[in-house]
Amino acid sequence: MKVPYTLHSLQKRIKTVLLVLIFIFCSLGVRLFVVQIINGQSLQQKATDQWTRHLKLTAPRGTIYDSTGDTLAVSYTTYDVYARGREVFNVEKTAKTLSNILGIDYDKTKEKVSRKNVSEVLLKMQIDEDVAEKIYNEKLEGVYLSENVGRYYVYGNLLTQLLGFTSIDNVGQAGLEAYLNDYLVGKDGYSYVQSDLQGKEIGGSIRYYVGGTAGNDVILTEDSKMQILLERVLETAYTEQKAKAITGIVMNAKTGEIVAISSKPSFDLNEVPRDDLKALFEYSKMKAVTDSFEPGSTFKILTLAASLEEGVVSLADHFYCPGYRIFDGQRIKCWKTIGHGNQTLEEAFANSCNCCFMDLAQRLGVDRFYYYLEKFGVGQKTGITIKGESGGIVMNKANVKTVDLARMGFGHAIAVTPIQLLTIVAGITNGGIRNTPTVVKEIVSSSSEALYKPQTNKKRIVSEQTSKIINQMLQKAENKLADYSFVEGYNVGGKTGTAQKYDETGKIANGKYISSFIGTYPADNPQYLFMIMVDEPSAGAYYGSLVAAPYGKMFFSKMFEFYNIPKDDQSVKIEETIMPQVTGMSLANAVAQIKKAELEYEIDGCGGVIKNQLPPAGTILQKGSTVLLVTN
């Protein structure tokens, strides 16, 4: 039998229910307070994050142009691929699709797209637009794309060392990209946008936007067409001479502007070999600026200029060369060990006689010789706007002995960089004014405001008269080189150099040489200077006249043809002869045949039979050219 509720018990039940309801409402109130007031902002942000993205608007780097306005390096739109693990529902399919399209590891991709404890994860940066389109068309949940900026080098392996390259984050890492990074880099912008699960922006959804600013544009002194000519010549020389490295420069003699510059081996700037850091570092070096070398006979231009300036020599002077000189008890050989005999100053320069230039250095003496080294800029950085420039190596003046001075006179016992030597030769041959070499013509903002122009730093280093005499002698020396570098119909001047290399202990490295050539055009009033340096040629010859000079001829010939430069009316005409076949002959018979062909010769070795000859038999040469006879 049921006991009816009493009034008291009913009231008690009502109070209990009310208390429960009050507790529930209070709990809800507290929860609402926590959600809306305390955690409201963070929860709202989480909700917003599900459908919005904070996008960095990467500003494009400035464009790099050559002196004619041709584009060399430019930024372009790329895409970064991200994944939000919490939104990826089919992990296997997503990972497989992305690994196939992006060419990335499947297992690593699967692990990344499975992450639930991070808001997003980067899968790959800077993919091209066509690849991005493939990903978007797959409609993969939780995978989205973000615009970025990449760097494209129009000519690939042109100006590799000078231009340099950037990191994947668009920061300059080498060359001018690094040296001028503060000018080239832009100021990034950003925006908040609503997006779908693929990361595609929902139209008209930008909530906040701050625009970026593009980097400044850089205009170089280089001419891409001239650069292409130089690159082809250097590549040919590198291959034919089986060299360790090749360096080449083309300079405007009047202004010091670098028209073309390169080193081989190199690489394509659009395919930077980042997996081989040692090779990357070596191939990225601007050897024309960073590496010092013994110039050999090209340095005789400086010794002659100093001697003419000081009046210690005249065109009427004669020099006798028996094939050597002795200083401090040491026998210093001329390159022609049998000697040049009696010769005028002009003949000695054309013959590149070491004995003559040992004598000139002694006439100058240590003090005056070093005065001109400093005046010319030997042992000093040129100030070119390229990172890592070396100043060369000059012996402490207080330690110089007579034999050291003699060696320096013909370009040994002293080291210069290619850019340093060419800058000085330009100053000597352009009328006497040395200019600071430049590779940057101007830097301008996106609004065409000029931000930088190189400072003009001119210094007279020789008189106009000395400059004129040097130019005349360079042309005669060039004519002496004949078929190796002479370009018939054009007044080209030139000087070769050969020097042995030293090992890490400071001793001469057996069989290792640096061969070089400096050419001038037009010879009487140079506008262009060309230099090539062949490091460790191993194809058989090592003399500058045989190894380097032919590529001077190749370069100038290509330049004259490409630019349709007419022949000079008063250019020197050459008398030709033919290189005889002397390989296998006795040394005496070979020498007789060489003299009969009206050629000069140099002997390499001390045997009695000719085992090799350079150039080969049948080569057409100018009378008076020097050939190489290699004995057993």
Buried (B, 14 or more C-beta within 10 A) or exposed (E): EEEEEEEEEEEEEEEEEEEEEEEEEEEEEEEEEEEEEEEEEEEEEEEBEEEBBEBBBBBBBBBBBBBEEBBBBBBEBBBBBBBBBBBBEEBEBBBBBBBEBBEBEEEEBBBBBBBEEEEBBEBBBBBEEEBBEEBBEBEBBBBBBBBBBBBEBBBBBBBBBBBBBBBBEBEBBBBBBBBBBEBBBBEBBBBBBBBEBBBEBEEEEEEEEEEBEBBBBBBBBBBBBBBBBBBEBBBBBBEBBEBBBBBBBBBBBBBBBBBBBBBBBBBEBBEBEEEEEEEBEEBBBBBBBBBBBBBBBBBBBBBBBBBBBBEBBEEEBEBBBEBBBEBEEEEBEBBBEEBBBEBBBBBBBBBBBBBBBBBBBBBBBBEBBBBBBEBBBBBEBBBBBBBEBBBBBBBEEEEBBBBBBBBBBBBBBBBBBBBBBBBBBBBBBBBBBBBBBBBBBBBBBBEEEEEBEBEEEEEEBBBEEBBBBBBBBBBBBBBBBBBBBBBBBBBBBBBBBBBBBEEEEEEEEEEBBBBBBBBBBBBBBBBBBBBBBBBBBEBBBBBBBBBBBBBBBBBBBBBBEEEEBEEBEEBBEBEBBEBBBBBEBBBEEBBBBBEEBBBBBBBBBEEEBBEBBBBEEEBEBBEBBBBBBBBE
